[in-house]
Amino acid sequence: MGFKCGIVGLPNVGKSTLFNALTETAAAEAANYPFCTIEPNVGRVAVPDPRLEHLAGIAKSAKVIPTQLEFVDIAGLVRGASKGEGLGNQFLANIREVDAIAHVLRCFEGEITHVDETVDPIRDAETVETELLLADLESVERQLESSAKRAKGGDKEAKQRVAVLEPVAAALREGQPARTVEVSAELLPTFRSLNLLTAKPVLYVANVEEAAAKDGNTLSEKVRARAEETGAGFVVISAAIEAEVASLGDDEEKAAFLEELGLEESGLARLIRAGYSLLNLITFFTVGPKEARAWTVAVGATAPQAAGVIHSDFERGFIRAETITYDDYVALGGEQPCKDAGKMRAEGKEYVARDGDVFHFRFNV
């Protein structure tokens, strides 16, 4: 799968409670969906998508397999992490391995003592982000010095790195994350190779008290405003409620509990979808009598690349993708009716996969 969302946060903000609820929910689904805890702090969870069940119902599929997202519970952070304080080195190393950051911010008062004694989610966000920025700045300045020397000697690759490192260094010195730097398509591979912490997309998770789970509170509104200002994702969740939901028996019991609280779905479902969206991913489907399955690709993936997600042979020997839109599949009642109505298209190697495509790949190896 390969798409990882790291959960970060200061001590006593609800990060571990949230991750535990997330993995308990996933473990409870293990009877129906593939799930594994790769390490104690890593779990894969199904991405909620009602379209998949609908397709499976039409095709009378024996199995239903959703697409998945991997969540990583990142080691805790303290001030000075960029200099190795606390578990700083481990914290930073773990973040480098994820594709996006879900930043849990405490938006509730209570008896649990905050590490800074008062509750202020914006200050907390700035604490974590400052440490990431300082770590990036140290790395970039070190690389810039080395690359500049090689560039003077005529090294073409070094010149490209300098062209990327200079504006990134300038942004970091101004307190701006690397993701705010505009990079040309030509230099984008070089930028990505830097693997900078502040280049990763961020999702703010406002952890509120139970009573505010539906509409949020004054503190979560501050987080929402920061998310809009910085281009980050945002979701309100109550880790306490999610822990309770995860402990309940069946889906009906969970739905009844959420309904009592005025919630249409769990916060975890929204968190998972928000993480999926943050990573700029789309879903395509393969549907048949044996199984209906959702697959994940990045926005912009071609049909052969989508085929390669299923098996490398599919991409290597790609001939064409027989394609039906989700809407047509549902409206007409399946593959054969779509064929009869001329709604199945034969797409070639240049076709860019769209969210909701139902694919049948033809290949030859």
C-alpha positions as a LaTeX table, in Angstrom:
\begin{tabular}{lrrr}
\hline
Residue & $x$ (\AA) & $y$ (\AA) & $z$ (\AA) \\
\hline
Met1 & 0.00 & 0.00 & 0.00 \\
Gly2 & 2.71 & 2.46 & 1.03 \\
Phe3 & 0.63 & 5.47 & 2.16 \\
Lys4 & 1.43 & 6.44 & 5.74 \\
Cys5 & $-0.11$ & 9.13 & 7.92 \\
Gly6 & 1.85 & 9.87 & 11.10 \\
Ile7 & $-0.05$ & 10.93 & 14.24 \\
Val8 & 1.90 & 13.52 & 16.22 \\
Gly9 & 1.23 & 15.70 & 19.25 \\
Leu10 & 2.54 & 16.91 & 22.58 \\
Pro11 & 2.06 & 14.81 & 25.73 \\
Asn12 & $-1.48$ & 14.67 & 27.20 \\
Val13 & $-3.33$ & 15.89 & 24.12 \\
Gly14 & $-5.12$ & 12.58 & 23.42 \\
Lys15 & $-2.81$ & 11.28 & 20.70 \\
Ser16 & $-2.39$ & 7.77 & 22.11 \\
Thr17 & $-6.08$ & 7.49 & 23.04 \\
Leu18 & $-6.94$ & 8.36 & 19.46 \\
Phe19 & $-4.46$ & 5.91 & 17.96 \\
Asn20 & $-5.60$ & 3.12 & 20.27 \\
Ala21 & $-9.23$ & 3.73 & 19.29 \\
Leu22 & $-8.19$ & 3.72 & 15.65 \\
Thr23 & $-6.38$ & 0.40 & 15.86 \\
Glu24 & $-9.04$ & $-1.22$ & 18.06 \\
Thr25 & $-11.62$ & $-0.27$ & 15.46 \\
Ala26 & $-9.47$ & $-1.77$ & 12.75 \\
Ala27 & $-8.88$ & $-4.94$ & 14.76 \\
Ala28 & $-12.64$ & $-5.29$ & 15.26 \\
Glu29 & $-13.05$ & $-5.18$ & 11.48 \\
Ala30 & $-10.47$ & $-7.89$ & 10.94 \\
Ala31 & $-13.16$ & $-10.55$ & 10.47 \\
Asn32 & $-14.30$ & $-8.76$ & 7.32 \\
Tyr33 & $-11.27$ & $-6.81$ & 6.14 \\
Pro34 & $-7.56$ & $-7.49$ & 5.93 \\
Phe35 & $-5.85$ & $-5.82$ & 8.89 \\
Cys36 & $-2.51$ & $-6.16$ & 10.52 \\
Thr37 & $-0.58$ & $-4.41$ & 13.26 \\
Ile38 & 2.84 & $-4.26$ & 11.65 \\
Glu39 & 4.47 & $-2.91$ & 14.82 \\
Pro40 & 2.96 & $-1.85$ & 18.16 \\
Asn41 & 2.65 & 1.71 & 16.86 \\
Val42 & 1.48 & 1.01 & 13.30 \\
Gly43 & $-1.97$ & 0.01 & 12.11 \\
Arg44 & $-3.79$ & $-0.25$ & 8.79 \\
Val45 & $-7.40$ & 0.84 & 8.65 \\
Ala46 & $-10.13$ & 0.57 & 6.04 \\
Val47 & $-11.08$ & 3.82 & 4.29 \\
Pro48 & $-14.89$ & 4.18 & 4.60 \\
Asp49 & $-16.50$ & 4.29 & 1.14 \\
Pro50 & $-20.20$ & 3.39 & 0.75 \\
Arg51 & $-19.69$ & 3.10 & $-3.02$ \\
Leu52 & $-17.84$ & $-0.20$ & $-2.55$ \\
Glu53 & $-20.74$ & $-1.89$ & $-0.75$ \\
His54 & $-23.12$ & $-0.62$ & $-3.42$ \\
Leu55 & $-20.99$ & $-2.06$ & $-6.23$ \\
Ala56 & $-20.63$ & $-5.36$ & $-4.37$ \\
Gly57 & $-24.39$ & $-5.58$ & $-3.97$ \\
Ile58 & $-24.99$ & $-5.11$ & $-7.68$ \\
Ala59 & $-22.32$ & $-7.65$ & $-8.67$ \\
Lys60 & $-23.29$ & $-10.04$ & $-5.83$ \\
Ser61 & $-19.61$ & $-10.18$ & $-4.87$ \\
Ala62 & $-18.64$ & $-12.88$ & $-2.37$ \\
Lys63 & $-15.99$ & $-10.67$ & $-0.71$ \\
Val64 & $-15.71$ & $-6.92$ & $-0.12$ \\
Ile65 & $-12.20$ & $-5.51$ & 0.34 \\
Pro66 & $-11.81$ & $-1.77$ & 1.01 \\
Thr67 & $-8.74$ & 0.31 & 0.32 \\
Gln68 & $-6.58$ & 1.05 & 3.33 \\
Leu69 & $-4.51$ & 3.74 & 4.96 \\
Glu70 & $-1.64$ & 3.22 & 7.37 \\
Phe71 & $-1.48$ & 5.25 & 10.59 \\
Val72 & 1.73 & 5.52 & 12.60 \\
Asp73 & 1.76 & 6.61 & 16.24 \\
Ile74 & 4.87 & 8.82 & 16.29 \\
Ala75 & 7.02 & 8.96 & 19.45 \\
Gly76 & 6.21 & 11.94 & 21.70 \\
Leu77 & 7.83 & 15.33 & 21.28 \\
Val78 & 9.25 & 17.89 & 23.70 \\
Arg79 & 10.81 & 21.29 & 23.09 \\
Gly80 & 14.34 & 20.84 & 21.81 \\
Ala81 & 13.50 & 17.71 & 19.79 \\
Ser82 & 15.36 & 19.21 & 16.82 \\
Lys83 & 18.48 & 19.16 & 19.03 \\
Gly84 & 17.86 & 15.60 & 20.22 \\
Glu85 & 16.02 & 16.40 & 23.45 \\
Gly86 & 13.76 & 13.62 & 24.82 \\
Leu87 & 12.98 & 11.20 & 22.01 \\
Gly88 & 13.77 & 13.93 & 19.50 \\
Asn89 & 15.92 & 11.93 & 17.10 \\
Gln90 & 13.43 & 9.05 & 17.03 \\
Phe91 & 10.54 & 11.49 & 16.64 \\
Leu92 & 12.13 & 13.21 & 13.64 \\
Ala93 & 13.25 & 9.94 & 12.03 \\
Asn94 & 9.73 & 8.51 & 12.30 \\
Ile95 & 8.18 & 11.60 & 10.71 \\
Arg96 & 10.57 & 11.37 & 7.75 \\
Glu97 & 9.09 & 7.95 & 6.97 \\
Val98 & 5.46 & 9.11 & 6.67 \\
Asp99 & 3.70 & 10.82 & 3.77 \\
Ala100 & 1.55 & 13.19 & 5.82 \\
Ile101 & 1.17 & 14.43 & 9.40 \\
Ala102 & $-2.02$ & 14.22 & 11.47 \\
His103 & $-1.33$ & 16.73 & 14.25 \\
Val104 & $-3.51$ & 16.13 & 17.34 \\
Leu105 & $-4.20$ & 19.36 & 19.24 \\
Arg106 & $-5.83$ & 19.46 & 22.67 \\
Cys107 & $-9.02$ & 21.53 & 22.55 \\
Phe108 & $-10.52$ & 20.52 & 25.89 \\
Glu109 & $-10.04$ & 21.56 & 29.51 \\
Gly110 & $-9.93$ & 18.96 & 32.28 \\
Glu111 & $-8.05$ & 17.38 & 35.12 \\
Ile112 & $-5.30$ & 15.97 & 32.91 \\
Thr113 & $-2.35$ & 18.34 & 33.28 \\
His114 & $-1.06$ & 19.84 & 30.06 \\
Val115 & 2.72 & 19.79 & 29.64 \\
Asp116 & 2.63 & 23.61 & 29.45 \\
Glu117 & 0.07 & 23.83 & 32.29 \\
Thr118 & $-2.51$ & 25.69 & 30.17 \\
Val119 & $-4.56$ & 24.62 & 27.14 \\
Asp120 & $-3.66$ & 26.50 & 23.96 \\
Pro121 & $-3.83$ & 24.49 & 20.71 \\
Ile122 & $-2.23$ & 27.22 & 18.59 \\
Arg123 & 0.80 & 27.39 & 20.90 \\
Asp124 & 1.01 & 23.58 & 20.78 \\
Ala125 & 0.90 & 23.60 & 16.98 \\
Glu126 & 3.67 & 26.20 & 16.87 \\
Thr127 & 5.80 & 24.18 & 19.32 \\
Val128 & 5.78 & 21.07 & 17.13 \\
Glu129 & 6.11 & 22.98 & 13.86 \\
Thr130 & 9.03 & 25.04 & 15.18 \\
Glu131 & 10.94 & 21.86 & 16.02 \\
Leu132 & 10.30 & 20.46 & 12.54 \\
Leu133 & 11.32 & 23.74 & 10.94 \\
Leu134 & 14.57 & 23.98 & 12.95 \\
Ala135 & 15.48 & 20.40 & 12.03 \\
Asp136 & 14.82 & 21.15 & 8.34 \\
Leu137 & 16.83 & 24.37 & 8.45 \\
Glu138 & 19.86 & 22.63 & 9.92 \\
Ser139 & 19.64 & 19.91 & 7.25 \\
Val140 & 19.10 & 22.34 & 4.36 \\
Glu141 & 21.93 & 24.68 & 5.34 \\
Arg142 & 24.31 & 21.74 & 5.66 \\
Gln143 & 23.30 & 20.42 & 2.22 \\
Leu144 & 23.41 & 23.89 & 0.67 \\
Glu145 & 27.01 & 24.45 & 1.78 \\
Ser146 & 28.08 & 21.10 & 0.35 \\
Ser147 & 26.12 & 21.47 & $-2.92$ \\
Ala148 & 27.32 & 25.05 & $-3.50$ \\
Lys149 & 30.95 & 23.89 & $-3.39$ \\
Arg150 & 30.27 & 21.14 & $-5.94$ \\
Ala151 & 28.22 & 23.49 & $-8.13$ \\
Lys152 & 31.19 & 25.87 & $-8.43$ \\
Gly153 & 33.15 & 22.96 & $-9.84$ \\
Gly154 & 30.53 & 22.54 & $-12.59$ \\
Asp155 & 28.54 & 19.65 & $-11.10$ \\
Lys156 & 25.18 & 19.82 & $-12.91$ \\
Glu157 & 23.24 & 17.84 & $-10.29$ \\
Ala158 & 24.67 & 20.06 & $-7.54$ \\
Lys159 & 23.50 & 23.16 & $-9.41$ \\
Gln160 & 19.98 & 21.75 & $-9.49$ \\
Arg161 & 20.09 & 21.08 & $-5.76$ \\
Val162 & 21.29 & 24.62 & $-5.08$ \\
Ala163 & 18.40 & 25.98 & $-7.19$ \\
Val164 & 16.02 & 24.16 & $-4.85$ \\
Leu165 & 17.88 & 24.54 & $-1.57$ \\
Glu166 & 18.33 & 28.33 & $-1.75$ \\
Pro167 & 14.61 & 29.28 & $-1.84$ \\
Val168 & 13.80 & 26.56 & 0.70 \\
Ala169 & 16.48 & 27.87 & 3.07 \\
Ala170 & 15.15 & 31.43 & 2.64 \\
Ala171 & 11.61 & 30.31 & 3.50 \\
Leu172 & 12.74 & 28.34 & 6.55 \\
Arg173 & 14.75 & 31.32 & 7.86 \\
Glu174 & 11.55 & 33.36 & 7.61 \\
Gly175 & 9.71 & 30.74 & 9.66 \\
Gln176 & 7.80 & 29.36 & 6.67 \\
Pro177 & 7.55 & 25.57 & 6.05 \\
Ala178 & 9.15 & 24.05 & 2.97 \\
Arg179 & 5.72 & 23.20 & 1.49 \\
Thr180 & 5.09 & 26.93 & 0.91 \\
Val181 & 7.95 & 27.13 & $-1.62$ \\
Glu182 & 6.88 & 27.05 & $-5.27$ \\
Val183 & 8.96 & 24.51 & $-7.18$ \\
Ser184 & 8.93 & 23.99 & $-10.94$ \\
Ala185 & 7.93 & 20.62 & $-12.37$ \\
Glu186 & 11.52 & 20.14 & $-13.53$ \\
Leu187 & 12.93 & 20.59 & $-10.02$ \\
Leu188 & 10.16 & 18.76 & $-8.17$ \\
Pro189 & 12.02 & 15.39 & $-8.06$ \\
Thr190 & 15.02 & 17.16 & $-6.49$ \\
Phe191 & 12.76 & 18.87 & $-3.94$ \\
Arg192 & 11.12 & 15.55 & $-3.01$ \\
Ser193 & 14.51 & 13.88 & $-2.63$ \\
Leu194 & 15.30 & 16.29 & 0.24 \\
Asn195 & 12.59 & 14.49 & 2.28 \\
Leu196 & 11.96 & 17.57 & 4.40 \\
Leu197 & 9.73 & 17.38 & 7.46 \\
Thr198 & 7.93 & 20.66 & 6.73 \\
Ala199 & 7.26 & 19.64 & 3.13 \\
Lys200 & 4.72 & 17.06 & 4.29 \\
Pro201 & 1.01 & 17.99 & 4.22 \\
Val202 & $-0.58$ & 18.56 & 7.62 \\
Leu203 & $-4.00$ & 17.63 & 9.00 \\
Tyr204 & $-4.99$ & 19.33 & 12.26 \\
Val205 & $-7.03$ & 17.04 & 14.50 \\
Ala206 & $-8.89$ & 19.14 & 17.09 \\
Asn207 & $-9.49$ & 16.81 & 20.05 \\
Val208 & $-12.53$ & 18.19 & 21.90 \\
Glu209 & $-14.64$ & 17.15 & 24.92 \\
Glu210 & $-17.61$ & 14.83 & 24.32 \\
Ala211 & $-20.20$ & 17.64 & 24.35 \\
Ala212 & $-18.37$ & 19.44 & 21.50 \\
Ala213 & $-17.90$ & 16.40 & 19.26 \\
Lys214 & $-20.58$ & 17.48 & 16.80 \\
Asp215 & $-19.95$ & 21.22 & 16.35 \\
Gly216 & $-16.57$ & 21.83 & 17.96 \\
Asn217 & $-15.83$ & 24.60 & 20.48 \\
Thr218 & $-14.06$ & 27.95 & 20.74 \\
Leu219 & $-10.62$ & 26.32 & 20.81 \\
Ser220 & $-11.28$ & 24.10 & 17.79 \\
Glu221 & $-12.49$ & 27.15 & 15.85 \\
Lys222 & $-9.07$ & 28.71 & 16.39 \\
Val223 & $-7.51$ & 25.58 & 14.94 \\
Arg224 & $-9.91$ & 25.69 & 11.99 \\
Ala225 & $-8.85$ & 29.28 & 11.28 \\
Arg226 & $-5.17$ & 28.30 & 11.40 \\
Ala227 & $-5.82$ & 25.40 & 9.03 \\
Glu228 & $-7.53$ & 27.71 & 6.53 \\
Glu229 & $-4.72$ & 30.26 & 6.84 \\
Thr230 & $-1.95$ & 27.69 & 6.29 \\
Gly231 & $-3.67$ & 25.41 & 3.77 \\
Ala232 & $-3.77$ & 22.47 & 6.20 \\
Gly233 & $-6.54$ & 19.91 & 6.57 \\
Phe234 & $-8.86$ & 20.02 & 9.58 \\
Val235 & $-11.15$ & 17.65 & 11.45 \\
Val236 & $-12.90$ & 17.78 & 14.86 \\
Ile237 & $-12.88$ & 14.60 & 16.92 \\
Ser238 & $-13.42$ & 13.47 & 20.50 \\
Ala239 & $-10.85$ & 10.81 & 21.34 \\
Ala240 & $-12.86$ & 9.89 & 24.44 \\
Ile241 & $-15.94$ & 9.13 & 22.33 \\
Glu242 & $-13.89$ & 7.22 & 19.78 \\
Ala243 & $-12.41$ & 5.03 & 22.51 \\
Glu244 & $-15.92$ & 4.26 & 23.73 \\
Val245 & $-17.20$ & 3.49 & 20.22 \\
Ala246 & $-14.25$ & 1.17 & 19.59 \\
Ser247 & $-15.12$ & $-0.83$ & 22.72 \\
Leu248 & $-18.73$ & $-1.47$ & 21.66 \\
Gly249 & $-19.82$ & $-4.78$ & 20.16 \\
Asp250 & $-21.53$ & $-4.58$ & 16.79 \\
Asp251 & $-22.24$ & $-1.89$ & 14.19 \\
Glu252 & $-25.85$ & $-1.42$ & 15.33 \\
Glu253 & $-24.74$ & $-0.73$ & 18.89 \\
Lys254 & $-22.16$ & 1.76 & 17.67 \\
Ala255 & $-24.66$ & 3.50 & 15.38 \\
Ala256 & $-27.18$ & 3.79 & 18.24 \\
Phe257 & $-24.54$ & 5.26 & 20.54 \\
Leu258 & $-23.48$ & 7.84 & 17.94 \\
Glu259 & $-27.11$ & 8.71 & 17.22 \\
Glu260 & $-27.67$ & 9.46 & 20.91 \\
Leu261 & $-24.84$ & 11.97 & 20.66 \\
Gly262 & $-26.28$ & 13.51 & 17.48 \\
Leu263 & $-23.43$ & 12.17 & 15.32 \\
Glu264 & $-24.01$ & 10.62 & 11.89 \\
Glu265 & $-20.71$ & 8.74 & 11.85 \\
Ser266 & $-17.65$ & 8.25 & 13.99 \\
Gly267 & $-14.94$ & 10.86 & 14.11 \\
Leu268 & $-12.45$ & 8.18 & 13.10 \\
Ala269 & $-14.30$ & 7.67 & 9.82 \\
Arg270 & $-13.92$ & 11.39 & 9.13 \\
Leu271 & $-10.28$ & 11.31 & 10.22 \\
Ile272 & $-9.48$ & 8.39 & 7.91 \\
Arg273 & $-11.18$ & 10.08 & 4.95 \\
Ala274 & $-9.46$ & 13.38 & 5.72 \\
Gly275 & $-6.09$ & 11.62 & 5.82 \\
Tyr276 & $-6.85$ & 9.95 & 2.50 \\
Ser277 & $-7.81$ & 13.29 & 0.98 \\
Leu278 & $-4.76$ & 15.02 & 2.48 \\
Leu279 & $-2.49$ & 12.57 & 0.68 \\
Asn280 & $-4.19$ & 13.53 & $-2.61$ \\
Leu281 & $-5.39$ & 9.99 & $-3.26$ \\
Ile282 & $-8.28$ & 8.63 & $-5.30$ \\
Thr283 & $-10.06$ & 5.28 & $-5.36$ \\
Phe284 & $-10.76$ & 2.98 & $-8.27$ \\
Phe285 & $-12.63$ & $-0.31$ & $-8.14$ \\
Thr286 & $-12.47$ & $-3.82$ & $-9.52$ \\
Val287 & $-15.77$ & $-5.66$ & $-9.31$ \\
Gly288 & $-16.81$ & $-9.26$ & $-9.97$ \\
Pro289 & $-18.60$ & $-12.25$ & $-8.46$ \\
Lys290 & $-15.55$ & $-13.29$ & $-6.41$ \\
Glu291 & $-14.80$ & $-9.88$ & $-4.90$ \\
Ala292 & $-15.43$ & $-6.17$ & $-5.06$ \\
Arg293 & $-12.29$ & $-4.28$ & $-4.17$ \\
Ala294 & $-11.21$ & $-0.67$ & $-3.76$ \\
Trp295 & $-7.69$ & 0.37 & $-4.72$ \\
Thr296 & $-5.66$ & 3.49 & $-4.00$ \\
Val297 & $-3.64$ & 5.60 & $-6.43$ \\
Ala298 & $-2.35$ & 9.15 & $-6.34$ \\
Val299 & $-4.17$ & 11.83 & $-8.32$ \\
Gly300 & $-2.69$ & 11.90 & $-11.83$ \\
Ala301 & $-1.90$ & 8.16 & $-12.04$ \\
Thr302 & $-2.25$ & 6.68 & $-15.52$ \\
Ala303 & $-4.21$ & 3.52 & $-16.30$ \\
Pro304 & $-1.02$ & 1.36 & $-16.43$ \\
Gln305 & 0.09 & 2.78 & $-13.07$ \\
Ala306 & $-3.31$ & 1.95 & $-11.61$ \\
Ala307 & $-3.00$ & $-1.57$ & $-13.02$ \\
Gly308 & 0.43 & $-1.84$ & $-11.40$ \\
Val309 & $-1.12$ & $-1.31$ & $-7.96$ \\
Ile310 & $-2.87$ & $-4.66$ & $-8.43$ \\
His311 & 0.17 & $-6.48$ & $-9.83$ \\
Ser312 & 3.39 & $-5.38$ & $-11.52$ \\
Asp313 & 2.64 & $-7.76$ & $-14.43$ \\
Phe314 & $-0.56$ & $-5.81$ & $-15.13$ \\
Glu315 & 1.47 & $-2.64$ & $-15.66$ \\
Arg316 & 4.32 & $-4.32$ & $-17.53$ \\
Gly317 & 2.00 & $-6.04$ & $-20.01$ \\
Phe318 & $-0.75$ & $-3.40$ & $-20.08$ \\
Ile319 & $-2.93$ & $-3.48$ & $-23.22$ \\
Arg320 & $-6.00$ & $-1.46$ & $-22.26$ \\
Ala321 & $-8.35$ & $-0.64$ & $-19.39$ \\
Glu322 & $-12.02$ & $-1.41$ & $-19.88$ \\
Thr323 & $-13.57$ & 1.42 & $-17.90$ \\
Ile324 & $-17.01$ & 2.21 & $-16.49$ \\
Thr325 & $-17.80$ & 5.19 & $-14.29$ \\
Tyr326 & $-19.24$ & 4.43 & $-10.86$ \\
Asp327 & $-22.39$ & 6.41 & $-11.68$ \\
Asp328 & $-23.02$ & 4.45 & $-14.89$ \\
Tyr329 & $-22.34$ & 1.10 & $-13.19$ \\
Val330 & $-24.91$ & 1.88 & $-10.51$ \\
Ala331 & $-27.48$ & 3.57 & $-12.74$ \\
Leu332 & $-27.51$ & 0.76 & $-15.30$ \\
Gly333 & $-27.11$ & $-2.11$ & $-12.84$ \\
Gly334 & $-23.76$ & $-3.70$ & $-13.59$ \\
Glu335 & $-21.10$ & $-4.46$ & $-16.18$ \\
Gln336 & $-23.17$ & $-6.17$ & $-18.87$ \\
Pro337 & $-25.90$ & $-3.51$ & $-18.99$ \\
Cys338 & $-23.13$ & $-0.88$ & $-19.29$ \\
Lys339 & $-21.59$ & $-2.81$ & $-22.19$ \\
Asp340 & $-24.97$ & $-3.06$ & $-23.88$ \\
Ala341 & $-25.56$ & 0.68 & $-23.46$ \\
Gly342 & $-22.12$ & 1.58 & $-24.80$ \\
Lys343 & $-20.99$ & 2.93 & $-21.42$ \\
Met344 & $-17.86$ & 0.76 & $-21.20$ \\
Arg345 & $-14.85$ & 2.57 & $-22.68$ \\
Ala346 & $-11.53$ & 1.11 & $-23.84$ \\
Glu347 & $-8.80$ & 3.38 & $-22.46$ \\
Gly348 & $-5.12$ & 3.24 & $-23.40$ \\
Lys349 & $-1.78$ & 3.99 & $-21.72$ \\
Glu350 & $-2.28$ & 7.76 & $-21.63$ \\
Tyr351 & $-5.60$ & 7.62 & $-19.76$ \\
Val352 & $-5.50$ & 9.25 & $-16.31$ \\
Ala353 & $-7.47$ & 7.34 & $-13.69$ \\
Arg354 & $-10.46$ & 9.15 & $-12.17$ \\
Asp355 & $-11.96$ & 8.69 & $-8.74$ \\
Gly356 & $-14.71$ & 6.05 & $-8.92$ \\
Asp357 & $-13.54$ & 4.35 & $-12.13$ \\
Val358 & $-14.49$ & 0.67 & $-12.33$ \\
Phe359 & $-11.63$ & $-1.02$ & $-14.19$ \\
His360 & $-11.09$ & $-4.33$ & $-15.90$ \\
Phe361 & $-7.48$ & $-4.50$ & $-17.11$ \\
Arg362 & $-6.35$ & $-6.38$ & $-20.21$ \\
Phe363 & $-2.68$ & $-7.33$ & $-20.22$ \\
Asn364 & $-0.23$ & $-9.75$ & $-21.78$ \\
Val365 & 3.17 & $-10.78$ & $-20.42$ \\
\hline
\end{tabular}
